[in-house]
Amino acid sequence: MSNMSKLNASLLVILVLISYFAYNNYQEKKQLKKDKAELFGKIERLEQNIAKNNQIIADNEQSKRELENQSLERQERINEQLKNNDCANQFVPVSISSSLYNRAKSLRQSTDTSKSIK
């Protein structure tokens, strides 16, 4: 084989290799663009979910404050009504007062969202 043939064969091999690597590079770039678009879509959906969840949390906190305020108002009305009532000065059996206390405590704990959001 002459030097010219060897050179042409070498150039052909180099050209084939360059074409192969260029094509692979093109395919990888295309796949990376596709993956990037998918990831941005997922990020956008996650951000939307976070915004919805934050709104739900804010709404729940507002509802909790409103319920607490209503509870305080009702307690004040009850206290006012009981102020001049003879039975208000009577001893309440421990079983009843404990039951009422535990019920109120469990209601407050069930509406306490500050511990569950971390």
Salt bridges, closest charged atoms under 4 A:
GLU80 OE1 - LYS83 NZ 3.16
ASP112 OD1 - LYS64 NZ 3.82
